[in-house]
Amino acid sequence: MLKDKYHLTDDEMNMCISRMKGKDIKYPAKFLEKVIQNYLKDKSILKDAASSNTAPRNYFNSYPQRKYDVDELERKLLEVSRKRTRQ
């Protein structure tokens, strides 16, 4: 019943039951429900922590690629080199 209510898998349910072992419990059903609620809180906290610890963005390489007119640059380079050889 609790398994369906909290949408737990068999492994998760077994883990919650194992947390109850060795304790003197007066009302096992209520205690199990509290254990399940605490397990789900811990699970959500760990999930939030994992999502917030993403790798930082590499800002050094985040510049857009430049586009050059290679023919125009080559023409300018040749003009400059011709002027230097004439002098």
Buried (B, 14 or more C-beta within 10 A) or exposed (E): EBEEEBEBEEEBBEBBEEBEEEEEEEEEEEBBBEBBEEBBEEEEEEEEEEEEEEEEEEEEEEEEEEEEEEEEEEEEEEEEEEEEEEE
